[in-house]
């Protein structure tokens, strides 16, 4: 019985080549799109979920409207973190993260880079990153 069904399906494929090609191509494109959309949604749902309190972490973005244009940035003024902590009781901790040029020295080696990321002292209290050494509570408390 199954052999008969396969034989009939093969005959229909050979008999209507263009129609079969269109149907199979449409099915393949549909499945590929469905898989890509599913992977995108899955990635968005698990983004930064490794943090212990990921449901309580928010990011503030800067939207500048001028004339007919709009600029959206992932950067805000540095003083905004302190302002939010002082004026909104819902904000428990706020961390400032910004780029600035810097130099790293290790023994006699020295490296300069334009794009160092600098973080505020509450960074490791908000995000649960694993440190190779040191205490997350005191890692940002002093500068050398």
N, C-alpha and C positions, 0 to 999 in steps of 0.2 A: 504494500500500500504506500509506504513512504517513498519507495523507489519510483512509483508511478507519479507522485506529486513532484519529485525532483525532475523527472523527465519532462513533465508538462511545463514546469517553471523554466527549464532550459530552452525548450522549444519557443516559448513566448519571448524569452530574452533574445534569441537568435532571430526570430521573425520580426520583432519590432525593435531594431537596434537603436534608433534615435530616441524613441520613446523610453526605452530602458535606460539609455545613457542619461537622459534628463532626470528620470526618477531616482536613479542611483546617485547621481551628482547632487541633487537636491537633498537627498537623505544624508549623504556624507557631510555636506555643508551645514545642515541643521544640527547634526550630532556634534560636529566640531564647535559650532557657536555655543551650543548648550554646555559643552564641557568647559570652554573658555570662560563663559559667564559664571559657571559654577565655581571654577577655580578662583576667579576674581572675588566673588562674594565670600568664599571660604577664607581667602587671605585677608580681606577687610575685617571679617568677624574675629579673627584671631590675632590681629595686629596689636603688638605690645601687651598681650595678655599674660606674659611671663612676669609682669610686675605684680607684686603682692596685692596692692589696692588699685588695680587698673580701672575699676569702675568709678573711682573717685579722683582720677587724674584728668585734668582738662588742659587744653592748650589755647592760649589767647592769640588771635590773629589780628592783624592791622589792615583795615580797609580804608583806602583813601579815595574819596569821590571828588572829582574835579571836572567841571564842564560836562562833557558827554562821556568821559572815560572813568574807569574804576581800576584801581591798583590794589591787588590783594597780596599781602606779604605775611610771612611767618615770623616777622620781627616786630617788636613793640619797643617803645622807649624803655630804657633801663630802669627808670624810676617807677614804672608801672607796678612792678612786683611789690615794692614796699607800700605803694598807695593802696593796692588791693587788700593787702594784709591789714592795714590800719582801718580802712573804711568799710570792709565787708566782713561780717563775722563768719560767713560761710567758708571763707578762705582760711584754711588751717596753715598751710605752708605755701611758699612761692619761691621758685628757683629762677634765677636769671641765667640765660645761656646766650653767649654772643661770641662772634669771631673777632680775633685781634692778632696781629703779628706777634711772634715771640721767639725766644731762644731757649733751647734745652741744652744743658751742660751735664755731661756724665764723664767724670774723671777729666781726661784731657781732650775729649771729643766735644764738639759743639755743633748744633744744628739750628738753623734759622728757617722758619716757615711763616708764610703770610696768613695761613688759615688755621691757627690754633683755636680750639673751642674752649672758652672759659666759662665755668659754671659757678653759681652761688653756693653758699654753705649748706643750704637745705636740699641740694641736689640728691645726695645719697639717702636722705630721710624720705624723699618722695619716691624715687625709683629704686627698685631692688636689684641692682647690678652686683654681681659677685666680684669681690676684690681679691687680688692675688696676695695682698699683704696689707696690714694696717686695720684700723678700726673705722667702719663707715661713719660713725658718729663724730669722729674727730679728724677725719682726713682733710677737711677744708678749713679747719680752725686756725691754722697758722701759715704764714708765708715765709719762705726762706729766700 
